[in-house]
Amino acid sequence: IIQNALEEQDCPFNQYNEEDLEFLHYKVFCIYYAINQLNNSTWIADINHIGYSYAKWRDNMLQIAICDDDERMRCYIENLIKNEAACRLSVYGSGKELIAEGIKFDILFLDIRMVDLNGIETAKIIRKTSDAIIIFITALKEYVFDAFDLEAFHYLLKPIDETKFKEVFKRAVDERLLVTRSEPLIIKAEGIYRRIEKDEILYAENEARKIILHTRSENITFYEKMDDLEQKIGGQFFRCHRGYLINLDAVTSYDMTHIRLKSGEEVCMAKQKYNSFVTAYMEYLRRR
């Protein structure tokens, strides 16, 4: 079922690792169990949407890289990260390999002492095109001052203390998510480009070919596909219904059919969205 659902959405089954597939099995179980409890025989149709939903879930995850020429250290940091967060994780054995990949990462763990291209030189090249949060790894304190010249977020001394790692990693994740949430939404309404702060948005409503953006102070109508807006607006928002996209920060209460917002308004909840909404909302509250 999982393989068919993924391939129908152009998501090749073999591109996912074991951890990814564990998440899919969990999603299938949750959907099957919840709908079976409601004695609804249409659960198979809902499973066919998993490939699409999962691809979007991956796209919205933080992209994190580890670059260290010590294989044991790479594995150690990789395991620490996997125990702390769901993310898209890439591992590199050299600075040249990292740069050649050309990916703009959200968080980068970078060893300073590496052969060929050391961590400092690697970071200088990365900084030309990326605002990634860089956490340097070093066995020698004297390199720390060079790290701060490159706007490093923090440094970790080898051997890495697990408790310290968790503390620094959590702060890095929170910092990155804060930056993502704070980026404004730019829309074109009545021929004028407008900058809308995301925290001001309560929800978006689909009306024919238009979007009505309900903010704390006004309603703004503009032309946009809801699917495009959902991709653009980020993880602080959730598509609870085909016609509605809500700001999770504006939620005050909910049940299986409606979501109540701080403005006092109620927005419809599609039955098949309930479980994924609860998961997204709980995760949002945990990260705040």
Secondary structure as a PSIPRED ss2 file (coil, helix, strand):
# PSIPRED VFORMAT (PSIPRED V4.0)

   1 I C   1.000  0.000  0.000
   2 I H   0.000  1.000  0.000
   3 Q H   0.000  1.000  0.000
   4 N H   0.000  1.000  0.000
   5 A H   0.000  1.000  0.000
   6 L H   0.000  1.000  0.000
   7 E H   0.000  1.000  0.000
   8 E H   0.000  1.000  0.000
   9 Q C   1.000  0.000  0.000
  10 D C   1.000  0.000  0.000
  11 C C   1.000  0.000  0.000
  12 P C   1.000  0.000  0.000
  13 F H   0.000  1.000  0.000
  14 N H   0.000  1.000  0.000
  15 Q H   0.000  1.000  0.000
  16 Y C   1.000  0.000  0.000
  17 N C   1.000  0.000  0.000
  18 E H   0.000  1.000  0.000
  19 E H   0.000  1.000  0.000
  20 D H   0.000  1.000  0.000
  21 L H   0.000  1.000  0.000
  22 E H   0.000  1.000  0.000
  23 F H   0.000  1.000  0.000
  24 L H   0.000  1.000  0.000
  25 H H   0.000  1.000  0.000
  26 Y H   0.000  1.000  0.000
  27 K H   0.000  1.000  0.000
  28 V H   0.000  1.000  0.000
  29 F H   0.000  1.000  0.000
  30 C H   0.000  1.000  0.000
  31 I H   0.000  1.000  0.000
  32 Y H   0.000  1.000  0.000
  33 Y H   0.000  1.000  0.000
  34 A H   0.000  1.000  0.000
  35 I H   0.000  1.000  0.000
  36 N H   0.000  1.000  0.000
  37 Q H   0.000  1.000  0.000
  38 L C   1.000  0.000  0.000
  39 N C   1.000  0.000  0.000
  40 N C   1.000  0.000  0.000
  41 S C   1.000  0.000  0.000
  42 T C   1.000  0.000  0.000
  43 W H   0.000  1.000  0.000
  44 I H   0.000  1.000  0.000
  45 A H   0.000  1.000  0.000
  46 D H   0.000  1.000  0.000
  47 I H   0.000  1.000  0.000
  48 N C   1.000  0.000  0.000
  49 H C   1.000  0.000  0.000
  50 I H   0.000  1.000  0.000
  51 G H   0.000  1.000  0.000
  52 Y H   0.000  1.000  0.000
  53 S H   0.000  1.000  0.000
  54 Y H   0.000  1.000  0.000
  55 A H   0.000  1.000  0.000
  56 K H   0.000  1.000  0.000
  57 W H   0.000  1.000  0.000
  58 R H   0.000  1.000  0.000
  59 D H   0.000  1.000  0.000
  60 N H   0.000  1.000  0.000
  61 M C   1.000  0.000  0.000
  62 L C   1.000  0.000  0.000
  63 Q E   0.000  0.000  1.000
  64 I E   0.000  0.000  1.000
  65 A E   0.000  0.000  1.000
  66 I E   0.000  0.000  1.000
  67 C E   0.000  0.000  1.000
  68 D C   1.000  0.000  0.000
  69 D C   1.000  0.000  0.000
  70 D C   1.000  0.000  0.000
  71 E H   0.000  1.000  0.000
  72 R H   0.000  1.000  0.000
  73 M H   0.000  1.000  0.000
  74 R H   0.000  1.000  0.000
  75 C H   0.000  1.000  0.000
  76 Y H   0.000  1.000  0.000
  77 I H   0.000  1.000  0.000
  78 E H   0.000  1.000  0.000
  79 N H   0.000  1.000  0.000
  80 L H   0.000  1.000  0.000
  81 I H   0.000  1.000  0.000
  82 K H   0.000  1.000  0.000
  83 N H   0.000  1.000  0.000
  84 E H   0.000  1.000  0.000
  85 A C   1.000  0.000  0.000
  86 A C   1.000  0.000  0.000
  87 C C   1.000  0.000  0.000
  88 R E   0.000  0.000  1.000
  89 L E   0.000  0.000  1.000
  90 S E   0.000  0.000  1.000
  91 V E   0.000  0.000  1.000
  92 Y E   0.000  0.000  1.000
  93 G C   1.000  0.000  0.000
  94 S C   1.000  0.000  0.000
  95 G H   0.000  1.000  0.000
  96 K H   0.000  1.000  0.000
  97 E H   0.000  1.000  0.000
  98 L H   0.000  1.000  0.000
  99 I H   0.000  1.000  0.000
 100 A H   0.000  1.000  0.000
 101 E H   0.000  1.000  0.000
 102 G C   1.000  0.000  0.000
 103 I C   1.000  0.000  0.000
 104 K C   1.000  0.000  0.000
 105 F C   1.000  0.000  0.000
 106 D C   1.000  0.000  0.000
 107 I E   0.000  0.000  1.000
 108 L E   0.000  0.000  1.000
 109 F E   0.000  0.000  1.000
 110 L E   0.000  0.000  1.000
 111 D E   0.000  0.000  1.000
 112 I C   1.000  0.000  0.000
 113 R C   1.000  0.000  0.000
 114 M C   1.000  0.000  0.000
 115 V C   1.000  0.000  0.000
 116 D C   1.000  0.000  0.000
 117 L C   1.000  0.000  0.000
 118 N C   1.000  0.000  0.000
 119 G H   0.000  1.000  0.000
 120 I H   0.000  1.000  0.000
 121 E H   0.000  1.000  0.000
 122 T H   0.000  1.000  0.000
 123 A H   0.000  1.000  0.000
 124 K H   0.000  1.000  0.000
 125 I H   0.000  1.000  0.000
 126 I H   0.000  1.000  0.000
 127 R H   0.000  1.000  0.000
 128 K C   1.000  0.000  0.000
 129 T C   1.000  0.000  0.000
 130 S C   1.000  0.000  0.000
 131 D C   1.000  0.000  0.000
 132 A C   1.000  0.000  0.000
 133 I E   0.000  0.000  1.000
 134 I E   0.000  0.000  1.000
 135 I E   0.000  0.000  1.000
 136 F E   0.000  0.000  1.000
 137 I E   0.000  0.000  1.000
 138 T E   0.000  0.000  1.000
 139 A C   1.000  0.000  0.000
 140 L C   1.000  0.000  0.000
 141 K H   0.000  1.000  0.000
 142 E H   0.000  1.000  0.000
 143 Y H   0.000  1.000  0.000
 144 V H   0.000  1.000  0.000
 145 F H   0.000  1.000  0.000
 146 D H   0.000  1.000  0.000
 147 A H   0.000  1.000  0.000
 148 F H   0.000  1.000  0.000
 149 D C   1.000  0.000  0.000
 150 L C   1.000  0.000  0.000
 151 E C   1.000  0.000  0.000
 152 A C   1.000  0.000  0.000
 153 F C   1.000  0.000  0.000
 154 H E   0.000  0.000  1.000
 155 Y E   0.000  0.000  1.000
 156 L E   0.000  0.000  1.000
 157 L E   0.000  0.000  1.000
 158 K C   1.000  0.000  0.000
 159 P C   1.000  0.000  0.000
 160 I C   1.000  0.000  0.000
 161 D C   1.000  0.000  0.000
 162 E H   0.000  1.000  0.000
 163 T H   0.000  1.000  0.000
 164 K H   0.000  1.000  0.000
 165 F H   0.000  1.000  0.000
 166 K H   0.000  1.000  0.000
 167 E H   0.000  1.000  0.000
 168 V H   0.000  1.000  0.000
 169 F H   0.000  1.000  0.000
 170 K H   0.000  1.000  0.000
 171 R H   0.000  1.000  0.000
 172 A H   0.000  1.000  0.000
 173 V H   0.000  1.000  0.000
 174 D H   0.000  1.000  0.000
 175 E H   0.000  1.000  0.000
 176 R H   0.000  1.000  0.000
 177 L H   0.000  1.000  0.000
 178 L H   0.000  1.000  0.000
 179 V H   0.000  1.000  0.000
 180 T H   0.000  1.000  0.000
 181 R H   0.000  1.000  0.000
 182 S H   0.000  1.000  0.000
 183 E C   1.000  0.000  0.000
 184 P C   1.000  0.000  0.000
 185 L E   0.000  0.000  1.000
 186 I E   0.000  0.000  1.000
 187 I E   0.000  0.000  1.000
 188 K E   0.000  0.000  1.000
 189 A E   0.000  0.000  1.000
 190 E C   1.000  0.000  0.000
 191 G C   1.000  0.000  0.000
 192 I E   0.000  0.000  1.000
 193 Y E   0.000  0.000  1.000
 194 R E   0.000  0.000  1.000
 195 R E   0.000  0.000  1.000
 196 I E   0.000  0.000  1.000
 197 E C   1.000  0.000  0.000
 198 K H   0.000  1.000  0.000
 199 D H   0.000  1.000  0.000
 200 E H   0.000  1.000  0.000
 201 I E   0.000  0.000  1.000
 202 L E   0.000  0.000  1.000
 203 Y E   0.000  0.000  1.000
 204 A E   0.000  0.000  1.000
 205 E E   0.000  0.000  1.000
 206 N E   0.000  0.000  1.000
 207 E E   0.000  0.000  1.000
 208 A C   1.000  0.000  0.000
 209 R C   1.000  0.000  0.000
 210 K E   0.000  0.000  1.000
 211 I E   0.000  0.000  1.000
 212 I E   0.000  0.000  1.000
 213 L E   0.000  0.000  1.000
 214 H E   0.000  0.000  1.000
 215 T E   0.000  0.000  1.000
 216 R C   1.000  0.000  0.000
 217 S C   1.000  0.000  0.000
 218 E C   1.000  0.000  0.000
 219 N E   0.000  0.000  1.000
 220 I E   0.000  0.000  1.000
 221 T E   0.000  0.000  1.000
 222 F E   0.000  0.000  1.000
 223 Y E   0.000  0.000  1.000
 224 E C   1.000  0.000  0.000
 225 K C   1.000  0.000  0.000
 226 M H   0.000  1.000  0.000
 227 D H   0.000  1.000  0.000
 228 D H   0.000  1.000  0.000
 229 L H   0.000  1.000  0.000
 230 E H   0.000  1.000  0.000
 231 Q H   0.000  1.000  0.000
 232 K H   0.000  1.000  0.000
 233 I H   0.000  1.000  0.000
 234 G C   1.000  0.000  0.000
 235 G C   1.000  0.000  0.000
 236 Q C   1.000  0.000  0.000
 237 F E   0.000  0.000  1.000
 238 F E   0.000  0.000  1.000
 239 R E   0.000  0.000  1.000
 240 C E   0.000  0.000  1.000
 241 H E   0.000  0.000  1.000
 242 R C   1.000  0.000  0.000
 243 G C   1.000  0.000  0.000
 244 Y E   0.000  0.000  1.000
 245 L E   0.000  0.000  1.000
 246 I E   0.000  0.000  1.000
 247 N E   0.000  0.000  1.000
 248 L H   0.000  1.000  0.000
 249 D H   0.000  1.000  0.000
 250 A H   0.000  1.000  0.000
 251 V E   0.000  0.000  1.000
 252 T E   0.000  0.000  1.000
 253 S E   0.000  0.000  1.000
 254 Y E   0.000  0.000  1.000
 255 D C   1.000  0.000  0.000
 256 M C   1.000  0.000  0.000
 257 T C   1.000  0.000  0.000
 258 H E   0.000  0.000  1.000
 259 I E   0.000  0.000  1.000
 260 R E   0.000  0.000  1.000
 261 L E   0.000  0.000  1.000
 262 K C   1.000  0.000  0.000
 263 S C   1.000  0.000  0.000
 264 G C   1.000  0.000  0.000
 265 E C   1.000  0.000  0.000
 266 E E   0.000  0.000  1.000
 267 V E   0.000  0.000  1.000
 268 C E   0.000  0.000  1.000
 269 M C   1.000  0.000  0.000
 270 A C   1.000  0.000  0.000
 271 K H   0.000  1.000  0.000
 272 Q H   0.000  1.000  0.000
 273 K H   0.000  1.000  0.000
 274 Y H   0.000  1.000  0.000
 275 N H   0.000  1.000  0.000
 276 S H   0.000  1.000  0.000
 277 F H   0.000  1.000  0.000
 278 V H   0.000  1.000  0.000
 279 T H   0.000  1.000  0.000
 280 A H   0.000  1.000  0.000
 281 Y H   0.000  1.000  0.000
 282 M H   0.000  1.000  0.000
 283 E H   0.000  1.000  0.000
 284 Y H   0.000  1.000  0.000
 285 L H   0.000  1.000  0.000
 286 R H   0.000  1.000  0.000
 287 R H   0.000  1.000  0.000
 288 R C   1.000  0.000  0.000
